[in-house]
Amino acid sequence: MGGMDTYRIVADGDWRLYHPSEVPKGWRMVGTIYSEKHGLTGALGRSSTGLYGMFRFGELRGLDQGVVAAALLRDRLLATKRASRP
């Protein structure tokens, strides 16, 4: 069941739906993230060291950092495209 995951990120997504508790020290919430491989949505957080993780109701999951970077770029490009429409 290996293989690379695909993430869908919404940078302004309501992360509080998936992490309603206090943000851990050294982390900031970025938005929401969906893992196609696992069929899970969670809050996307970034640590003070620059690593991304998925928070789901108190659990922190590690993420493939390169795939997160590509998904963030894709989200920014889509947001720019939406904003430029008349």
N, C-alpha and C positions, 0 to 999 in steps of 0.2 A: 504494500500500500504506500510505497515511497513516492517520490516525485516532489517537484517544487510546488509550493502553494501559490495561489493568486489572491491578492488582497484588494479590496475596494475600500477606499478611504474617503470620508467626508470631513474635511478639515474643520468645518463649523458645525458638525453633527452634535447632537445633544448627548454627550458622553455621560451625563449624570443618570441616564436611564440604566446604564450598565455598571456604574461605579458611584452609587449614591452616598458613599461614606467619604470621610475626609481624604484629601489627596495626600499620599505619603510624602514625607519630607524628601526633598531632592528631586521631586517629579513635578511635571506640569502636564496638564491634559491638552491634547491637540485637537481631538475630535472623536469620530467613531471609525471603527475598522471592521470589515467583514472578511472572514477567512473562508474561501470557497472550499478548500480541502476539508475543513472540519465543520463547515456549516454553522459557524458561530459569529456573532457580532459582539463587540465589546468596546470599551473606551480605549482610545489610543493615547498612551502617555509617553513622554520623553524624559529620560533621566538627566540629571545634571552632568553626566558623562557623555550624553548624546545618544544613548541607546534607547530604542523604542520597545515598548511592551504593550500587551493587551491586558487590560483589567476587566475582569468579569466577576462582579459581586464578591469582592475580597480576594480573588485569585489573580495572580500575575502570571501571564504566559509569555515566554520568550518568542520573538519573531525573527524571521530571516531579514536582517537589516538591509540587504541589497534590494529585496523585493519590496520592502516598505518604502525605500527611497524612490523606486520606480513608480509605486502607487501614489506617492505624494506628488510627484511630478505630473502624473496623469491627472490627478485631481486639480492641480493648479492650472493646467492647460485647459481642462474642461470649464473651470470657473472663469478663466479669461475669455474663453469663447462665448460663454453665456452672457458675460458682462458686455461684450462688444456688439451683441445683437441689438438692432433698433427696437 
